[in-house]
Amino acid sequence: MERIEKAVDSLLVKTKSEVLTRIEPIDINLNIKDTKAICHFYSLKSDANDNLRVNDLIDFIDEKVVDYAIPKKEIDEALAYQLETGSSSKIVKLRKKAIGLFTDLKKTGEGGELLLYILILEILKIPQLISKMSLKTSGQVHYHGSDGIHVDYNKKTNTLNLYWGESKMYASISTAITECFKSLKGFLLDPYSFKSTQERDLDLITDNITKNVNNKEYEDLIVAYFDKDNDLSNRLVYKGICFIGYDLKDYKHLNVSKTLEDIKNKILSEVTKNQVLLSKAIKTHTKLETKEIHIFLIPFPSVSDFRKYYLEVLK
């Protein structure tokens, strides 16, 4: 394995894909017509008592706040302390630190951003490069920039793939799709320049990589791809990953007039229509159709209730 592959692999937080006990694939790896986008449709699961696992999904999201919000180097140090002493005090301290980074604003999108992180990590197995939450100066403001920054290495093309993440949750799927690609386009399409959409995030990557990579050699290898004076910067490829959540009214009739199988069939019946929506939204932005983008679509009984319960759990 090349050194850069080892460097990227060292960033990965390994999981057992536990999110798949809460959601299930309806139709995945679908190519969006006339684009390079790939779509993954999922639905919520229910337990043996026919209760949707939506609140449990949010509880699970809450369990990942340290992995998401705290730089991996700090987590590694806390785990090393626990192994040495048997005490979990450093891990508890990181949990408190992580919670303090989240906003309690009613319209926060941070729950969706956390779910995006989990989907990328547990399903696509692509590691987070830097924790954007750790760069916030206050828990009562949102971080301005990409909703996620992940990375992997393609040894066939000898390129480092930088994945810009975007999460949108709206009652209307069409609104969520439109707003998602409106936000994502600049990160994928802007050329190198001080005025580019990506410039601030790229600066933050190079300035803060040492907090995330617990190895000086690996740090230098990765940073080289973000140094515009280094020829390796010409081997950096931008890609996108999106999570789109929206309301599905049929969930409200679960256990009354509809079974979960009925709802899954409803989602499946709308796959083609939603593929068309995605294709149109992507092609609205010139050249965005040439970019590889993974898109996760998950309907909920109410994205408003999702936010409300998320804020209750995070306290």
C-alpha positions in Angstrom: 0.0 0.0 0.0 1.3 3.4 -0.9 2.1 5.9 1.8 -0.8 8.2 0.8 -3.2 5.2 1.0 -1.9 4.5 4.6 -2.3 8.2 5.5 -5.9 8.3 4.4 -6.7 4.9 5.9 -5.4 6.2 9.3 -8.2 8.7 9.3 -11.0 6.1 9.1 -13.1 5.5 12.1 -14.2 1.9 11.6 -17.8 0.9 12.3 -20.0 -2.1 12.0 -22.6 -0.2 9.9 -25.1 0.0 12.8 -27.1 2.7 11.1 -28.5 -0.1 8.9 -30.5 -1.4 11.8 -32.4 1.9 11.7 -32.7 2.4 7.9 -32.8 0.1 5.0 -32.0 0.4 1.3 -35.0 0.7 -1.1 -33.0 1.2 -4.3 -29.3 2.1 -4.3 -26.4 2.8 -6.7 -28.8 4.3 -9.3 -27.3 6.4 -12.0 -29.0 9.7 -12.5 -29.6 10.2 -16.2 -27.3 12.6 -18.1 -25.1 13.1 -15.0 -22.4 11.4 -13.1 -24.5 11.4 -9.9 -25.3 8.1 -8.1 -28.4 8.0 -5.9 -29.3 5.8 -2.9 -32.9 5.7 -1.7 -33.5 4.5 1.9 -36.5 4.2 4.2 -36.9 4.0 8.0 -37.1 0.6 9.6 -39.7 -0.4 12.2 -39.2 -2.7 15.1 -41.2 -5.9 15.8 -43.9 -3.8 17.5 -44.4 -1.8 14.3 -42.9 1.4 15.7 -40.7 3.4 13.4 -37.1 3.7 14.6 -36.9 7.4 13.8 -36.3 8.5 17.4 -33.9 5.7 17.9 -32.1 6.8 14.8 -31.7 10.3 16.3 -30.5 8.7 19.6 -27.9 6.8 17.5 -26.9 10.1 15.8 -26.3 11.6 19.2 -24.0 8.8 20.1 -21.7 9.9 17.3 -21.2 13.5 18.3 -17.7 12.9 19.6 -16.5 11.1 16.5 -18.0 13.8 14.3 -17.1 17.0 16.3 -13.8 16.2 17.9 -10.5 15.8 15.9 -9.4 12.2 15.7 -6.1 13.0 17.3 -7.8 14.1 20.5 -10.0 11.0 20.5 -6.9 8.8 20.0 -5.2 10.4 22.9 -8.3 9.9 25.1 -8.5 6.3 24.2 -4.8 5.8 24.9 -5.3 7.4 28.3 -8.2 5.0 29.0 -6.0 2.0 28.0 -3.2 3.2 30.3 -5.3 4.1 33.3 -8.6 2.3 32.9 -10.4 5.7 33.4 -12.9 7.0 30.9 -12.7 10.6 32.2 -10.9 12.0 29.1 -13.7 10.5 26.9 -16.4 12.0 29.1 -14.6 15.3 28.8 -14.6 15.1 25.0 -18.4 14.4 25.1 -19.0 17.6 27.0 -16.7 19.5 24.7 -18.5 18.1 21.6 -22.0 19.0 23.0 -20.9 22.6 23.6 -20.1 23.0 19.9 -23.7 22.4 18.8 -26.3 25.1 18.5 -29.7 25.0 20.1 -31.3 27.1 17.3 -34.8 25.6 16.4 -34.1 25.6 12.7 -30.6 24.0 13.0 -29.5 21.7 10.3 -26.8 20.1 12.4 -28.8 16.9 13.0 -28.8 16.3 9.2 -25.1 17.1 9.0 -24.4 14.5 11.6 -26.5 11.9 9.8 -24.6 12.8 6.6 -21.4 12.1 8.4 -22.7 8.7 9.5 -23.9 7.7 6.0 -20.6 8.6 4.5 -18.6 6.7 7.1 -20.8 3.7 7.6 -22.1 3.1 4.1 -19.5 4.6 1.8 -16.5 4.0 4.2 -14.9 7.3 3.3 -13.1 9.0 6.3 -13.6 12.5 7.5 -10.6 14.7 6.8 -11.2 17.4 9.3 -13.9 18.1 11.9 -15.5 21.3 10.9 -17.3 21.5 14.2 -14.0 21.8 16.1 -13.3 25.0 14.1 -16.4 26.9 15.4 -15.8 29.8 17.7 -19.3 29.5 19.4 -21.9 26.8 19.7 -24.6 29.4 19.0 -23.5 30.0 15.4 -23.3 27.7 12.4 -20.1 26.9 10.6 -20.0 28.6 7.2 -18.7 26.3 4.6 -19.2 22.7 3.5 -21.3 20.4 5.7 -18.7 17.8 5.6 -15.1 17.3 4.3 -14.1 13.7 3.5 -11.3 12.1 1.5 -10.1 8.9 -0.2 -7.3 7.9 -2.6 -7.7 6.4 -6.0 -4.6 4.4 -6.8 -5.7 3.7 -10.4 -5.7 7.4 -11.3 -3.2 8.5 -8.6 -5.6 11.2 -7.4 -6.8 12.3 -4.0 -10.6 12.6 -3.9 -12.0 15.4 -1.8 -15.7 15.0 -1.1 -17.6 18.1 -0.3 -20.7 17.2 1.8 -24.1 18.9 1.8 -27.2 18.2 3.9 -30.7 19.6 3.4 -33.9 18.7 5.2 -37.1 20.3 4.1 -40.8 19.3 4.2 -40.7 19.4 0.4 -38.4 17.1 -1.5 -38.2 19.4 -4.5 -37.1 22.3 -2.3 -34.6 20.1 -0.5 -33.1 19.0 -3.8 -33.0 22.5 -5.3 -31.3 24.0 -2.2 -28.9 21.1 -2.0 -27.3 21.6 -5.4 -27.5 25.4 -5.1 -25.2 25.1 -2.1 -23.0 22.3 -3.5 -22.2 23.8 -6.9 -19.6 26.3 -5.8 -17.6 23.7 -3.9 -17.4 21.4 -7.0 -17.1 23.9 -9.8 -15.1 26.9 -8.7 -11.5 27.0 -10.0 -8.6 27.7 -7.7 -8.6 31.3 -6.6 -8.7 33.4 -3.4 -12.4 34.2 -4.2 -13.5 30.6 -4.7 -16.2 29.0 -2.6 -13.7 26.3 -1.4 -10.8 28.7 -0.5 -11.7 29.2 3.2 -12.2 25.5 3.8 -9.0 24.6 2.0 -7.1 27.0 4.2 -8.7 25.4 7.2 -7.7 21.9 6.1 -4.0 22.9 5.8 -4.1 25.0 9.0 -5.8 22.3 11.1 -4.7 19.0 9.7 -2.3 18.3 12.5 -5.3 18.1 14.9 -6.7 15.3 12.9 -3.8 13.3 11.7 -1.8 11.7 14.5 1.3 11.1 12.4 3.7 13.9 11.1 4.7 11.9 8.0 1.0 11.3 7.0 0.2 15.0 7.8 2.8 16.2 5.3 1.7 13.8 2.6 -1.9 14.9 2.8 -1.2 18.6 3.0 0.9 18.5 -0.1 -2.3 17.9 -2.2 -3.7 21.2 -0.8 -0.6 23.2 -1.5 -1.1 25.2 -4.7 2.6 25.5 -5.1 3.0 21.7 -5.1 2.3 19.8 -8.4 0.3 17.3 -6.3 -2.4 19.9 -6.1 -3.2 19.0 -9.7 -4.1 15.5 -8.5 -6.9 16.7 -6.2 -10.3 15.8 -7.5 -13.5 17.4 -6.2 -16.6 15.1 -5.6 -19.8 15.5 -3.7 -21.9 13.7 -1.2 -25.4 14.8 -0.3 -28.1 13.8 2.3 -31.6 14.9 1.4 -34.3 14.4 4.0 -38.0 15.3 3.3 -41.5 14.6 4.6 -43.5 11.6 3.5 -47.1 11.9 4.7 -47.8 8.1 4.3 -45.7 7.5 7.5 -48.5 9.2 9.5 -50.9 6.4 8.4 -48.6 3.6 9.5 -50.5 1.0 11.7 -53.8 2.6 10.7 -54.3 2.1 7.0 -50.8 1.4 5.8 -48.1 -1.2 6.7 -44.3 -0.4 6.5 -44.3 -2.6 3.3 -46.9 -0.2 1.8 -44.7 2.8 2.6 -41.6 1.1 1.2 -43.5 0.4 -2.0 -44.6 4.0 -2.1 -41.0 5.2 -1.9 -40.0 2.7 -4.6 -42.8 3.9 -6.8 -41.5 7.5 -6.6 -37.9 6.6 -7.4 -38.1 7.3 -11.1 -39.9 10.7 -10.5 -37.3 11.7 -7.9 -34.5 10.7 -10.3 -35.9 13.1 -12.8 -36.1 15.8 -10.1 -32.4 15.2 -9.3 -31.3 15.2 -12.9 -33.1 18.6 -13.6 -31.7 20.2 -10.4 -28.2 19.1 -11.2 -28.3 20.2 -14.8 -29.6 23.6 -13.7 -26.0 24.4 -12.8 -23.7 24.2 -15.9 -21.1 21.4 -15.7 -22.3 20.1 -12.4 -23.5 17.0 -14.3 -19.9 16.2 -15.0 -19.1 15.7 -11.3 -19.4 12.5 -9.3 -22.0 13.0 -6.6 -23.4 10.5 -4.2 -26.9 11.3 -3.1 -28.8 9.8 -0.1 -32.5 10.3 0.0 -34.4 9.4 3.1 -38.1 10.4 3.9 -39.3 11.1 7.4 -42.7 11.5 9.0 -41.7 15.1 9.7 -38.3 16.8 9.4 -39.6 19.5 11.8 -40.2 16.8 14.4 -36.8 15.3 13.6 -35.1 18.7 14.5 -37.2 19.0 17.6 -36.3 15.6 19.0 -32.7 16.0 18.0 -32.4 19.2 20.1 -34.1 17.5 23.0 -31.6 14.5 22.9 -28.5 16.7 22.4 -29.0 18.7 25.6 
